[in-house]
Amino acid sequence: GIEIDRGGFRWEVVEPPQEGLKIVPILAKNLLLSGVVAVFAGGASVFVRELGDDAIRKSEQLKARSNIPLLGEVSQLVPDKLTLPWNYSLKKAQENSFSTLQVIQWQPVKESLDLIYTNLQLLYSVAQLKSIAITSTVPGEGKSTLSLGLALSAGRLDRKVLLIDSDLRQGVLHKNLGIANDDGLSNVLAGKTNNPNIQKISILDSTIDVLASGSASVDPVKLLSTPKLELLIKS
């Protein structure tokens, strides 16, 4: 400040100013770093999620986690130049244009169901095994298809089979088979009839009896909990 009061410094321009170079931000570098970080973060998140994921998606996982014997595995619908596109699973086939009868006539599915029934016979003697109940956690997983396929597998071995559609909300067996739905299971359990309408069908060199679900019920759990169901199964 004192020097400035005396008249300042004798400044001299040594070199004119130059235009500066842009150092940051560099878009390409930032994108590359972001990509690397995203890859590591994605891998870490997948690893953490798999550690906490206890869902079973493959038959090998089921074998590893359970002591219950695995009876078989129904084949997925793989490429078929004549009838089926390459990316149709069993569930998708049922949701779309392929009927249950078309699915169970497909040779890999038919053979898988035959194998499951054979394994059932190996685990339980014919004298012990009188009835089989098939269920699943959510709708549309193929209960009707599996039930019908197993019934036909037993019928091909000259077993006397009665297939009962116990889906009292949305029974579909009568639609798939083109049979009547009157005096079905719900009607018997509700006491509306004492004579269940048991119908005989012949499919795929197999003859079985079928009892349709009957009229839709507003409280199927109550009907299926009545002693009448146990008496019906025994009879």
C-alpha positions as CSV (number, residue, x, y, z in Angstrom):
1,G,0.0,0.0,0.0
2,I,2.9,2.4,0.8
3,E,4.5,1.7,-2.6
4,I,1.2,2.3,-4.3
5,D,0.9,5.6,-2.5
6,R,4.4,6.6,-3.8
7,G,3.3,6.1,-7.4
8,G,2.8,2.4,-7.8
9,F,5.0,-0.1,-9.5
10,R,6.3,0.2,-13.0
11,W,4.2,-2.7,-14.6
12,E,5.3,-4.1,-17.9
13,V,3.5,-6.6,-20.1
14,V,5.9,-9.4,-20.7
15,E,3.5,-11.7,-22.6
16,P,-0.1,-11.1,-23.8
17,P,-2.7,-13.4,-22.2
18,Q,-3.5,-16.7,-23.9
19,E,-6.8,-18.5,-24.1
20,G,-6.9,-21.2,-21.4
21,L,-7.5,-25.0,-21.9
22,K,-10.6,-26.6,-20.5
23,I,-9.6,-29.1,-17.9
24,V,-12.9,-30.1,-16.3
25,P,-15.5,-31.4,-16.8
26,I,-14.6,-33.9,-19.5
27,L,-17.7,-35.7,-20.7
28,A,-16.0,-38.8,-22.1
29,K,-14.0,-39.3,-18.9
30,N,-17.0,-38.8,-16.7
31,L,-19.1,-41.2,-18.7
32,L,-16.4,-43.9,-18.6
33,L,-16.0,-43.4,-14.8
34,S,-19.8,-43.6,-14.3
35,G,-20.0,-46.8,-16.4
36,V,-17.2,-48.4,-14.3
37,V,-18.9,-47.4,-11.0
38,A,-22.3,-48.5,-12.3
39,V,-20.9,-52.0,-13.2
40,F,-19.4,-52.4,-9.7
41,A,-22.5,-51.1,-8.0
42,G,-24.8,-53.3,-10.1
43,G,-22.7,-56.4,-9.3
44,A,-22.7,-55.6,-5.6
45,S,-26.5,-55.0,-5.5
46,V,-27.1,-58.3,-7.3
47,F,-24.8,-60.1,-4.9
48,V,-26.5,-58.6,-1.9
49,R,-29.9,-59.5,-3.4
50,E,-29.0,-63.1,-4.1
51,L,-27.8,-63.5,-0.5
52,G,-31.2,-62.5,0.8
53,D,-33.2,-64.3,-1.9
54,D,-34.7,-67.6,-0.8
55,A,-37.0,-68.2,-3.9
56,I,-36.7,-71.5,-5.6
57,R,-36.5,-71.2,-9.4
58,K,-34.8,-74.5,-10.5
59,S,-35.4,-78.1,-9.6
60,E,-31.8,-78.3,-8.4
61,Q,-32.5,-75.7,-5.8
62,L,-35.6,-77.6,-4.6
63,K,-33.5,-80.8,-4.3
64,A,-30.9,-78.9,-2.3
65,R,-33.3,-77.3,0.1
66,S,-35.9,-80.1,0.7
67,N,-35.9,-83.7,1.7
68,I,-39.1,-84.3,-0.2
69,P,-38.6,-86.5,-3.2
70,L,-38.9,-84.7,-6.6
71,L,-41.4,-86.7,-8.7
72,G,-40.5,-85.1,-12.0
73,E,-40.4,-81.9,-14.0
74,V,-42.9,-80.9,-16.7
75,S,-41.1,-79.9,-19.9
76,Q,-41.3,-76.4,-21.1
77,L,-42.8,-75.9,-24.6
78,V,-39.7,-75.7,-26.8
79,P,-39.5,-75.1,-30.5
80,D,-41.9,-77.1,-32.6
81,K,-42.1,-76.2,-36.3
82,L,-45.7,-77.4,-36.6
83,T,-47.6,-76.1,-33.7
84,L,-45.6,-74.1,-31.1
85,P,-43.4,-71.0,-31.3
86,W,-40.0,-71.2,-29.6
87,N,-40.6,-69.0,-26.6
88,Y,-43.9,-70.5,-25.2
89,S,-43.8,-71.8,-21.7
90,L,-46.5,-74.1,-20.3
91,K,-48.2,-71.1,-18.5
92,K,-48.1,-68.9,-21.6
93,A,-49.6,-71.7,-23.7
94,Q,-52.5,-71.9,-21.4
95,E,-53.0,-68.1,-21.3
96,N,-53.1,-67.9,-25.1
97,S,-54.5,-69.9,-27.9
98,F,-53.2,-73.4,-26.9
99,S,-55.7,-75.4,-25.0
100,T,-55.1,-77.9,-22.2
101,L,-55.7,-80.8,-24.6
102,Q,-53.1,-79.4,-27.1
103,V,-50.6,-79.1,-24.3
104,I,-51.0,-82.6,-22.8
105,Q,-50.8,-84.1,-26.3
106,W,-47.4,-82.6,-26.9
107,Q,-45.0,-85.6,-26.6
108,P,-42.4,-84.1,-24.1
109,V,-45.2,-83.0,-21.7
110,K,-47.0,-86.4,-22.1
111,E,-43.8,-88.3,-21.3
112,S,-43.0,-86.0,-18.3
113,L,-46.5,-86.6,-16.8
114,D,-46.2,-90.4,-17.4
115,L,-42.8,-90.3,-15.6
116,I,-44.4,-88.4,-12.6
117,Y,-47.2,-90.9,-12.3
118,T,-44.7,-93.8,-12.5
119,N,-42.6,-92.2,-9.7
120,L,-45.8,-91.9,-7.6
121,Q,-46.3,-95.6,-8.0
122,L,-42.8,-96.3,-7.0
123,L,-43.1,-94.2,-3.8
124,Y,-46.5,-95.5,-2.9
125,S,-48.0,-98.9,-3.5
126,V,-51.3,-98.9,-5.5
127,A,-53.1,-100.2,-2.4
128,Q,-52.0,-97.2,-0.3
129,L,-52.4,-94.4,-2.9
130,K,-56.1,-93.8,-3.3
131,S,-56.2,-90.0,-4.0
132,I,-53.9,-87.3,-5.1
133,A,-54.5,-83.6,-4.5
134,I,-52.8,-81.0,-6.7
135,T,-52.5,-77.4,-5.8
136,S,-50.3,-74.3,-6.2
137,T,-49.7,-70.9,-4.7
138,V,-51.1,-68.7,-7.4
139,P,-53.6,-69.1,-10.3
140,G,-52.5,-70.0,-13.8
141,E,-49.7,-72.3,-12.8
142,G,-51.1,-75.4,-14.6
143,K,-53.0,-77.3,-12.0
144,S,-55.8,-78.3,-14.4
145,T,-53.3,-79.4,-17.0
146,L,-51.2,-81.4,-14.6
147,S,-54.3,-83.0,-13.0
148,L,-55.7,-84.0,-16.4
149,G,-52.4,-85.3,-17.6
150,L,-51.8,-87.4,-14.5
151,A,-55.3,-88.8,-14.7
152,L,-54.8,-89.8,-18.4
153,S,-51.4,-91.4,-17.5
154,A,-53.2,-93.5,-14.9
155,G,-56.0,-94.3,-17.3
156,R,-53.5,-95.6,-19.9
157,L,-52.3,-98.1,-17.3
158,D,-55.9,-99.3,-17.0
159,R,-56.4,-97.7,-13.6
160,K,-59.9,-96.6,-12.6
161,V,-59.6,-92.8,-12.3
162,L,-62.0,-90.1,-11.1
163,L,-60.8,-86.6,-11.9
164,I,-62.5,-83.9,-9.7
165,D,-62.2,-80.2,-10.5
166,S,-62.2,-78.6,-7.0
167,D,-61.5,-75.1,-8.2
168,L,-64.9,-73.8,-7.0
169,R,-64.1,-70.2,-8.1
170,Q,-63.0,-70.7,-11.7
171,G,-63.2,-74.3,-12.6
172,V,-62.0,-74.9,-16.2
173,L,-61.9,-78.6,-16.8
174,H,-65.5,-78.8,-18.1
175,K,-64.6,-76.0,-20.6
176,N,-61.4,-77.8,-21.7
177,L,-63.1,-81.1,-22.1
178,G,-66.4,-79.8,-23.5
179,I,-68.5,-81.5,-20.8
180,A,-71.5,-80.4,-18.7
181,N,-70.9,-78.4,-15.5
182,D,-74.3,-79.2,-13.8
183,D,-74.5,-81.1,-10.6
184,G,-70.7,-80.7,-10.0
185,L,-68.7,-80.7,-6.9
186,S,-69.9,-77.4,-5.5
187,N,-73.6,-78.5,-5.9
188,V,-72.9,-81.8,-4.0
189,L,-71.1,-80.0,-1.2
190,A,-73.8,-77.4,-0.9
191,G,-76.5,-80.1,-0.6
192,K,-78.2,-79.1,-3.9
193,T,-77.9,-82.6,-5.2
194,N,-77.1,-86.1,-3.9
195,N,-76.2,-87.5,-7.4
196,P,-72.9,-86.0,-8.7
197,N,-72.8,-85.8,-12.5
198,I,-69.8,-88.1,-13.2
199,Q,-69.0,-88.1,-16.9
200,K,-66.8,-90.5,-18.8
201,I,-64.4,-89.2,-21.4
202,S,-61.9,-90.9,-23.7
203,I,-58.7,-89.0,-24.7
204,L,-55.2,-90.2,-25.8
205,D,-56.0,-93.9,-25.6
206,S,-57.2,-93.3,-22.0
207,T,-60.7,-93.5,-20.5
208,I,-61.4,-91.7,-17.2
209,D,-64.3,-90.3,-15.2
210,V,-64.6,-86.6,-14.5
211,L,-66.6,-84.6,-11.9
212,A,-66.8,-80.9,-12.9
213,S,-66.5,-78.1,-10.4
214,G,-70.2,-77.2,-10.6
215,S,-71.7,-73.7,-10.0
216,A,-69.3,-71.0,-8.9
217,S,-69.2,-70.5,-5.2
218,V,-68.8,-67.3,-3.2
219,D,-67.2,-69.2,-0.3
220,P,-65.4,-72.2,-1.6
221,V,-63.2,-72.6,1.5
222,K,-66.3,-73.2,3.6
223,L,-67.6,-75.8,1.1
224,L,-64.3,-77.6,0.9
225,S,-64.1,-77.7,4.7
226,T,-67.4,-79.6,5.1
227,P,-67.4,-83.3,6.0
228,K,-69.2,-84.0,2.7
229,L,-66.0,-83.7,0.8
230,E,-64.3,-86.4,2.8
231,L,-67.4,-88.6,2.4
232,L,-67.4,-88.0,-1.3
233,I,-63.7,-88.9,-1.7
234,K,-64.2,-92.1,0.3
235,S,-67.2,-93.1,-1.7
